[in-house]
């Protein structure tokens, strides 16, 4: 799949001249902790004033994501944004290899978006409560039955016109490759007949790798959206073919499918499993 320059939208540029030799530092991480704490307080304040929790979340997230990128002097570009129709809710599926993926998708998507996130984050005092009330969907990967019921909450968000981003792999990939898919996100899309948007996130792992606090400053991040895949009229019997198609589209968007495809023969695993 080719990517044309006229399809690129520069969403956030570097805010100062790029250094010839980008440094690795923990400073941006601690800045983001402070930014996120402030966002949490603003969110809780909005709740206390009786404002709609989802609307509060939308406003806070649009202020939060560019500040996260600026903390490390990172840029954000988007390809294929034209595929996302204003007012339409989607299930966005992409690779996931960095904590920076979430602000990248929030900034790149057209319209509001929420994430399916692990239960452990929702358990964090104040922050987790704010996330949950604002529409983030927790999934307890240690309890498969509970996780399946938790995913039902995504239906309420989608009905409000808010897109849901989910990593079909179920957790971050530590090697930057695309691993086997879980079925949870596909059940969500099929249940409501919501279009699935395949996407590829490039560059976030170079900025901050999984399980690391050190950030590479001056990074370049790009989110590539593919054409939405219509799920209207599809049922469970269509799921295997749909999963194969979404996977193929995500790999094509990477531009280096042979390099990043980590599970060409066994892409479907158990719907929910404990993260490693």
C-alpha positions in Angstrom: 0.0 0.0 0.0 1.5 3.4 -1.0 1.2 6.5 1.1 1.1 9.8 -0.9 2.5 13.0 0.5 -0.7 14.9 -0.2 -2.5 12.6 2.2 -0.3 13.7 5.1 -1.6 16.1 7.7 0.8 17.7 10.2 -1.2 17.8 13.4 1.6 18.9 15.8 5.1 20.1 14.8 8.2 20.4 16.9 8.1 23.4 19.1 11.8 24.2 18.9 14.7 23.4 16.6 15.4 19.7 16.6 18.7 18.7 18.1 21.3 17.0 15.9 21.6 14.2 18.5 18.3 13.6 20.3 18.9 12.9 24.0 17.4 10.2 26.2 16.0 11.6 29.4 13.4 10.9 32.1 12.4 14.6 32.3 9.5 14.3 29.8 8.1 11.3 31.7 7.9 13.3 34.9 6.4 16.2 33.0 3.7 13.9 31.7 2.9 12.7 35.2 2.3 16.3 36.2 0.3 17.0 33.1 -1.9 13.9 33.6 -2.4 14.7 37.3 -3.6 18.2 36.4 -5.9 16.7 33.7 -7.3 14.3 36.4 -8.1 17.2 38.7 -9.8 19.1 35.8 -11.9 16.0 35.0 -12.9 15.5 38.6 -13.8 19.2 38.8 -16.0 18.9 35.8 -17.8 16.0 37.4 -18.3 17.9 40.6 -20.0 20.7 38.7 -22.5 18.3 37.3 -21.2 18.4 33.7 -21.7 15.5 31.4 -18.7 13.1 32.1 -18.1 12.2 28.4 -18.1 15.8 27.4 -15.7 16.6 30.2 -13.5 13.8 29.0 -13.5 15.1 25.5 -12.4 18.6 26.5 -9.7 17.4 28.8 -8.3 14.9 26.3 -8.0 17.5 23.6 -6.0 19.7 26.0 -3.9 16.8 27.3 -2.6 15.0 24.2 -0.6 18.0 22.7 0.9 18.8 26.0 2.1 15.2 26.3 3.8 15.4 22.9 5.3 18.8 23.6 6.8 17.4 26.9 9.2 15.4 24.7 9.3 17.8 21.7 7.6 15.1 19.5 5.7 15.8 16.3 2.5 14.1 15.1 1.5 13.4 11.5 -1.6 11.7 10.2 -2.3 9.9 7.0 -5.7 8.8 5.9 -7.7 11.0 8.2 -10.0 11.8 5.3 -11.4 8.3 5.7 -13.0 9.2 9.1 -16.4 10.8 8.6 -17.3 13.5 11.2 -19.9 12.3 13.6 -19.4 8.6 12.8 -18.2 6.3 15.6 -15.7 3.6 14.7 -13.8 0.8 16.3 -10.2 1.7 15.6 -7.8 -1.2 15.6 -4.0 -0.8 15.4 -0.7 -2.1 16.7 0.3 -1.1 20.2 3.8 -0.9 21.5 4.2 2.3 23.5 2.5 4.4 26.2 2.6 7.2 23.7 0.1 5.4 21.4 -2.9 6.6 23.4 -2.2 10.4 23.0 -1.2 9.7 19.4 -4.6 8.2 18.5 -6.5 10.8 20.5 -4.7 13.6 18.5 -4.9 11.8 15.1 -8.6 10.7 15.1 -11.3 12.9 13.8 -13.8 13.3 16.6 -13.8 11.9 20.2 -12.2 8.6 21.0 -11.8 6.4 24.1 -9.6 3.4 24.8 -10.0 -0.1 26.1 -7.5 -0.2 28.9 -6.4 -2.7 31.5 -8.2 -2.9 34.8 -5.0 -2.1 36.7 -5.1 1.5 35.4 -8.7 2.0 36.5 -7.7 0.8 40.0 -5.3 3.8 40.4 -6.9 6.2 42.9 -8.5 9.4 41.4 -7.0 8.9 37.9 -8.7 5.6 37.4 -12.0 6.9 38.6 -11.8 9.9 36.3 -10.9 7.7 33.3 -13.8 5.3 33.9 -16.4 8.1 34.4 -15.1 9.8 31.3 -15.7 6.8 29.2 -12.6 4.6 29.1 -13.4 0.9 29.1 -11.6 -1.3 31.6 -10.8 -4.9 30.9 -9.7 -7.3 33.6 -7.4 -9.6 31.7 -7.1 -11.9 34.7 -10.8 -12.7 34.6 -12.1 -13.7 31.2 -15.8 -13.7 32.1 -15.6 -10.3 33.8 -13.7 -8.9 30.9 -16.3 -10.0 28.3 -19.0 -8.2 30.4 -16.8 -5.1 30.8 -16.5 -4.8 27.0 -20.2 -4.3 26.8 -19.6 -0.8 28.2 -18.1 0.1 24.8 -21.5 -0.2 23.3 -22.8 2.8 25.3 -19.8 4.9 24.2 -20.2 4.0 20.5 -23.9 4.8 20.6 -22.9 8.3 21.7 -20.8 8.8 18.6 -17.5 8.3 20.4 -15.0 6.0 18.6 -13.3 3.2 20.6 -9.6 2.4 20.0 -8.6 -1.1 20.9 -5.4 -3.1 20.4 -6.6 -6.4 18.9 -3.4 -8.0 20.3 -4.7 -7.4 23.8 -1.5 -5.8 25.2 1.6 -3.9 24.1 4.1 -5.7 21.9 7.5 -5.5 23.4 9.2 -6.2 20.0 7.3 -3.7 17.9 5.7 -6.4 15.8 2.1 -7.4 15.3 1.1 -10.5 17.2 -2.0 -12.7 17.5 -5.4 -11.1 17.7 -8.1 -11.4 20.4 -11.8 -11.5 19.5 -13.1 -8.9 22.0 -12.9 -5.9 19.7 -14.5 -7.7 16.9 -17.4 -8.8 19.0 -18.0 -5.1 19.8 -18.0 -4.0 16.2 -20.2 -6.8 15.0 -22.6 -6.3 17.9 -23.5 -2.8 16.8 -22.5 -3.0 13.1 -19.9 -0.3 13.7 -17.2 0.1 11.0 -13.7 -1.0 11.9 -10.9 1.3 11.0 -7.5 -0.4 10.6 -4.6 1.8 11.6 -0.8 1.7 12.1 1.1 3.8 14.6 4.8 4.5 13.7 7.5 6.1 15.8 6.0 5.9 19.3 8.3 3.0 20.4 11.3 5.1 19.3 10.1 7.9 21.6 9.4 5.7 24.7 9.8 1.9 24.6 7.5 -0.4 26.6 8.3 -0.6 30.4 10.8 2.3 30.1 10.8 5.8 31.8 13.6 7.2 29.5 12.2 9.2 26.6 13.9 10.0 23.3 13.2 13.6 22.6 12.5 15.2 19.2 10.7 12.1 17.9 8.4 11.9 14.9 5.2 9.9 15.2 2.8 9.1 12.4 -0.7 7.5 12.6 -2.0 5.9 9.4 -5.7 5.2 9.0 -7.0 2.8 6.4 -10.4 2.7 4.8 -13.2 1.8 7.2 -14.4 -1.8 6.9 -18.2 -2.1 7.0 -19.5 -4.7 9.4 -23.2 -4.2 8.8 -25.1 -7.5 8.6 -22.1 -9.6 9.7 -22.4 -12.3 12.3 -20.1 -14.5 14.3 -19.6 -16.8 11.3 -18.0 -13.9 9.5 -15.5 -13.2 12.3 -12.5 -15.3 11.1 -12.5 -13.7 7.6 -13.0 -10.3 9.2 -10.1 -10.7 11.5 -7.9 -11.8 8.7 -8.9 -8.8 6.6 -8.3 -6.3 9.4 -4.9 -7.9 10.1 -3.9 -7.7 6.5 -5.0 -4.0 6.3 -3.0 -3.1 9.4 0.1 -4.9 8.1 -0.3 -3.1 4.7 -0.5 0.3 6.5 2.8 -0.5 8.2 4.6 -0.5 4.8 6.8 -3.4 6.0 4.5 -6.3 6.6 7.1 -9.1 6.2 9.2 -7.4 8.9 6.4 -6.8 11.5 4.1 -9.8 11.0 4.8 -12.0 14.1 1.9 -14.4 13.8 1.0 -15.2 10.1 -0.3 -18.6 10.8 -1.9 -18.3 14.3 -3.3 -14.9 14.6 -6.4 -15.9 16.7 -5.7 -16.7 20.3 -7.9 -16.8 23.4 -10.1 -13.7 23.6 -8.7 -12.7 27.0 -5.5 -13.7 28.7 -3.3 -12.5 31.4 -0.7 -10.0 30.2 2.9 -11.0 30.4 
